[in-house]
Amino acid sequence: MTISPKRLEELENIPESAIDTSDLPELDASFWETAKLVKPLTKQAISLRVDRDVLDWFKSQGKGYQSLMNAVLRSYVEHHAKSSQ
């Protein structure tokens, strides 16, 4: 999902007092007892040769196409890792 710069500016300018958080649950002690720290995976910069039409398709999906390519590869890896167990 992408947000236009205009909409992003509108959201940034909403005063905190105007934001309704009443439907958000409180994070009590029981939440923190089972909470786990999840560190983001670091990305490795690589040079990768792909077919032009494949790259063009991913680029046509818009901003974040490299993250999309990573997500597709991750899905493939996870599927094959499960099936090989």
Biotite code that builds the C-alpha atoms (Angstrom):
import biotite.structure as struc

atoms = struc.array([
    struc.Atom([0.000, 0.000, 0.000], chain_id="A", res_id=1, res_name="MET", atom_name="CA", element="C"),
    struc.Atom([1.330, 3.415, -0.864], chain_id="A", res_id=2, res_name="THR", atom_name="CA", element="C"),
    struc.Atom([0.343, 6.746, 0.647], chain_id="A", res_id=3, res_name="ILE", atom_name="CA", element="C"),
    struc.Atom([0.508, 9.915, -1.394], chain_id="A", res_id=4, res_name="SER", atom_name="CA", element="C"),
    struc.Atom([2.799, 12.645, -0.095], chain_id="A", res_id=5, res_name="PRO", atom_name="CA", element="C"),
    struc.Atom([-0.263, 14.880, 0.376], chain_id="A", res_id=6, res_name="LYS", atom_name="CA", element="C"),
    struc.Atom([-2.075, 12.275, 2.519], chain_id="A", res_id=7, res_name="ARG", atom_name="CA", element="C"),
    struc.Atom([1.092, 11.593, 4.509], chain_id="A", res_id=8, res_name="LEU", atom_name="CA", element="C"),
    struc.Atom([1.402, 15.300, 5.270], chain_id="A", res_id=9, res_name="GLU", atom_name="CA", element="C"),
    struc.Atom([-2.261, 15.399, 6.360], chain_id="A", res_id=10, res_name="GLU", atom_name="CA", element="C"),
    struc.Atom([-1.685, 12.483, 8.731], chain_id="A", res_id=11, res_name="LEU", atom_name="CA", element="C"),
    struc.Atom([1.485, 14.024, 10.162], chain_id="A", res_id=12, res_name="GLU", atom_name="CA", element="C"),
    struc.Atom([-0.400, 17.227, 10.956], chain_id="A", res_id=13, res_name="ASN", atom_name="CA", element="C"),
    struc.Atom([-3.190, 15.599, 12.985], chain_id="A", res_id=14, res_name="ILE", atom_name="CA", element="C"),
    struc.Atom([-2.709, 16.633, 16.618], chain_id="A", res_id=15, res_name="PRO", atom_name="CA", element="C"),
    struc.Atom([-2.229, 13.723, 19.014], chain_id="A", res_id=16, res_name="GLU", atom_name="CA", element="C"),
    struc.Atom([-5.272, 14.879, 21.000], chain_id="A", res_id=17, res_name="SER", atom_name="CA", element="C"),
    struc.Atom([-7.429, 14.191, 17.913], chain_id="A", res_id=18, res_name="ALA", atom_name="CA", element="C"),
    struc.Atom([-6.298, 10.559, 17.579], chain_id="A", res_id=19, res_name="ILE", atom_name="CA", element="C"),
    struc.Atom([-8.733, 8.083, 19.151], chain_id="A", res_id=20, res_name="ASP", atom_name="CA", element="C"),
    struc.Atom([-6.847, 5.158, 20.702], chain_id="A", res_id=21, res_name="THR", atom_name="CA", element="C"),
    struc.Atom([-9.716, 3.964, 22.887], chain_id="A", res_id=22, res_name="SER", atom_name="CA", element="C"),
    struc.Atom([-10.103, 0.715, 20.934], chain_id="A", res_id=23, res_name="ASP", atom_name="CA", element="C"),
    struc.Atom([-6.452, -0.283, 21.389], chain_id="A", res_id=24, res_name="LEU", atom_name="CA", element="C"),
    struc.Atom([-5.870, -2.821, 24.160], chain_id="A", res_id=25, res_name="PRO", atom_name="CA", element="C"),
    struc.Atom([-3.558, -1.925, 27.021], chain_id="A", res_id=26, res_name="GLU", atom_name="CA", element="C"),
    struc.Atom([-0.237, -3.766, 27.027], chain_id="A", res_id=27, res_name="LEU", atom_name="CA", element="C"),
    struc.Atom([-0.291, -5.152, 30.551], chain_id="A", res_id=28, res_name="ASP", atom_name="CA", element="C"),
    struc.Atom([2.257, -7.352, 32.344], chain_id="A", res_id=29, res_name="ALA", atom_name="CA", element="C"),
    struc.Atom([0.854, -10.545, 30.795], chain_id="A", res_id=30, res_name="SER", atom_name="CA", element="C"),
    struc.Atom([1.596, -9.234, 27.322], chain_id="A", res_id=31, res_name="PHE", atom_name="CA", element="C"),
    struc.Atom([5.215, -8.538, 28.198], chain_id="A", res_id=32, res_name="TRP", atom_name="CA", element="C"),
    struc.Atom([5.633, -11.974, 29.822], chain_id="A", res_id=33, res_name="GLU", atom_name="CA", element="C"),
    struc.Atom([5.144, -13.667, 26.450], chain_id="A", res_id=34, res_name="THR", atom_name="CA", element="C"),
    struc.Atom([6.516, -10.921, 24.194], chain_id="A", res_id=35, res_name="ALA", atom_name="CA", element="C"),
    struc.Atom([9.533, -11.854, 22.105], chain_id="A", res_id=36, res_name="LYS", atom_name="CA", element="C"),
    struc.Atom([12.122, -9.505, 20.700], chain_id="A", res_id=37, res_name="LEU", atom_name="CA", element="C"),
    struc.Atom([12.269, -9.899, 16.945], chain_id="A", res_id=38, res_name="VAL", atom_name="CA", element="C"),
    struc.Atom([15.293, -8.349, 15.314], chain_id="A", res_id=39, res_name="LYS", atom_name="CA", element="C"),
    struc.Atom([14.916, -7.489, 11.644], chain_id="A", res_id=40, res_name="PRO", atom_name="CA", element="C"),
    struc.Atom([16.985, -9.517, 9.259], chain_id="A", res_id=41, res_name="LEU", atom_name="CA", element="C"),
    struc.Atom([19.789, -7.538, 7.713], chain_id="A", res_id=42, res_name="THR", atom_name="CA", element="C"),
    struc.Atom([19.780, -7.328, 3.970], chain_id="A", res_id=43, res_name="LYS", atom_name="CA", element="C"),
    struc.Atom([22.759, -8.381, 1.891], chain_id="A", res_id=44, res_name="GLN", atom_name="CA", element="C"),
    struc.Atom([23.465, -6.274, -1.172], chain_id="A", res_id=45, res_name="ALA", atom_name="CA", element="C"),
    struc.Atom([24.153, -8.481, -4.194], chain_id="A", res_id=46, res_name="ILE", atom_name="CA", element="C"),
    struc.Atom([24.403, -8.267, -7.924], chain_id="A", res_id=47, res_name="SER", atom_name="CA", element="C"),
    struc.Atom([21.763, -10.483, -9.504], chain_id="A", res_id=48, res_name="LEU", atom_name="CA", element="C"),
    struc.Atom([21.131, -11.127, -13.163], chain_id="A", res_id=49, res_name="ARG", atom_name="CA", element="C"),
    struc.Atom([17.458, -11.589, -14.016], chain_id="A", res_id=50, res_name="VAL", atom_name="CA", element="C"),
    struc.Atom([15.598, -11.651, -17.299], chain_id="A", res_id=51, res_name="ASP", atom_name="CA", element="C"),
    struc.Atom([14.650, -8.163, -18.499], chain_id="A", res_id=52, res_name="ARG", atom_name="CA", element="C"),
    struc.Atom([10.928, -8.988, -18.693], chain_id="A", res_id=53, res_name="ASP", atom_name="CA", element="C"),
    struc.Atom([10.951, -10.297, -15.124], chain_id="A", res_id=54, res_name="VAL", atom_name="CA", element="C"),
    struc.Atom([12.639, -7.139, -13.828], chain_id="A", res_id=55, res_name="LEU", atom_name="CA", element="C"),
    struc.Atom([10.303, -4.946, -15.881], chain_id="A", res_id=56, res_name="ASP", atom_name="CA", element="C"),
    struc.Atom([7.275, -6.692, -14.371], chain_id="A", res_id=57, res_name="TRP", atom_name="CA", element="C"),
    struc.Atom([8.490, -6.203, -10.803], chain_id="A", res_id=58, res_name="PHE", atom_name="CA", element="C"),
    struc.Atom([9.336, -2.557, -11.505], chain_id="A", res_id=59, res_name="LYS", atom_name="CA", element="C"),
    struc.Atom([5.853, -2.067, -12.957], chain_id="A", res_id=60, res_name="SER", atom_name="CA", element="C"),
    struc.Atom([4.433, -2.971, -9.552], chain_id="A", res_id=61, res_name="GLN", atom_name="CA", element="C"),
    struc.Atom([5.705, 0.357, -8.258], chain_id="A", res_id=62, res_name="GLY", atom_name="CA", element="C"),
    struc.Atom([7.777, 1.538, -5.344], chain_id="A", res_id=63, res_name="LYS", atom_name="CA", element="C"),
    struc.Atom([9.178, -1.286, -3.264], chain_id="A", res_id=64, res_name="GLY", atom_name="CA", element="C"),
    struc.Atom([9.653, -3.690, -6.148], chain_id="A", res_id=65, res_name="TYR", atom_name="CA", element="C"),
    struc.Atom([12.928, -4.970, -4.656], chain_id="A", res_id=66, res_name="GLN", atom_name="CA", element="C"),
    struc.Atom([11.163, -5.791, -1.386], chain_id="A", res_id=67, res_name="SER", atom_name="CA", element="C"),
    struc.Atom([8.493, -7.565, -3.421], chain_id="A", res_id=68, res_name="LEU", atom_name="CA", element="C"),
    struc.Atom([11.169, -9.612, -5.186], chain_id="A", res_id=69, res_name="MET", atom_name="CA", element="C"),
    struc.Atom([12.624, -10.508, -1.779], chain_id="A", res_id=70, res_name="ASN", atom_name="CA", element="C"),
    struc.Atom([9.176, -11.538, -0.506], chain_id="A", res_id=71, res_name="ALA", atom_name="CA", element="C"),
    struc.Atom([8.652, -13.809, -3.525], chain_id="A", res_id=72, res_name="VAL", atom_name="CA", element="C"),
    struc.Atom([12.044, -15.437, -2.977], chain_id="A", res_id=73, res_name="LEU", atom_name="CA", element="C"),
    struc.Atom([11.348, -15.824, 0.762], chain_id="A", res_id=74, res_name="ARG", atom_name="CA", element="C"),
    struc.Atom([8.012, -17.504, 0.018], chain_id="A", res_id=75, res_name="SER", atom_name="CA", element="C"),
    struc.Atom([9.747, -19.930, -2.338], chain_id="A", res_id=76, res_name="TYR", atom_name="CA", element="C"),
    struc.Atom([12.442, -20.738, 0.235], chain_id="A", res_id=77, res_name="VAL", atom_name="CA", element="C"),
    struc.Atom([9.917, -21.254, 3.051], chain_id="A", res_id=78, res_name="GLU", atom_name="CA", element="C"),
    struc.Atom([7.763, -23.507, 0.881], chain_id="A", res_id=79, res_name="HIS", atom_name="CA", element="C"),
    struc.Atom([10.682, -25.684, -0.148], chain_id="A", res_id=80, res_name="HIS", atom_name="CA", element="C"),
    struc.Atom([12.163, -25.744, 3.353], chain_id="A", res_id=81, res_name="ALA", atom_name="CA", element="C"),
    struc.Atom([8.863, -27.142, 4.689], chain_id="A", res_id=82, res_name="LYS", atom_name="CA", element="C"),
    struc.Atom([8.489, -29.699, 1.917], chain_id="A", res_id=83, res_name="SER", atom_name="CA", element="C"),
    struc.Atom([12.032, -31.029, 2.426], chain_id="A", res_id=84, res_name="SER", atom_name="CA", element="C"),
    struc.Atom([11.474, -31.812, 6.109], chain_id="A", res_id=85, res_name="GLN", atom_name="CA", element="C"),
])
